[in-house]
Amino acid sequence: MQKENPDALARDHRVPRLRREVGELVALSREQRRAIDELLNRLEAVMRRARVRVVQGHRRSAEPSRG
């Protein structure tokens, strides 16, 4: 029987842990991307509402006063 290489044994122990860590990082990255997308969607909605209000305010100020 051939003696195992100590470096190969150490690598065999590290690889599953590293794979698990990479998987966790990928999952975390996906969660963060979803959260960022949701926040960007909310920001876009707020900006659209603000633009509408600005346009409506300009229209009101341009209308002659009825007094």
Phi, psi and omega in degrees: 000138182276140179285136179289142176286128181300324178294320179294320177297315179298318179296318179299330177280326182283323187302311179299321179295316180295320177298317179298316180297318178297317177300318178295320179294321178295316179298316178297318179299318178297317178299316180295321179297318177298317179296318178296317179299318179297316179295321178296320177298318178297317180298317178299320179296317178297318181294321178298315179297319180296319179298318179299317180296321179295314180298316179296322178294321178293321179295318181295318183287338179275343181286140176292144181286141180257089185230000000 
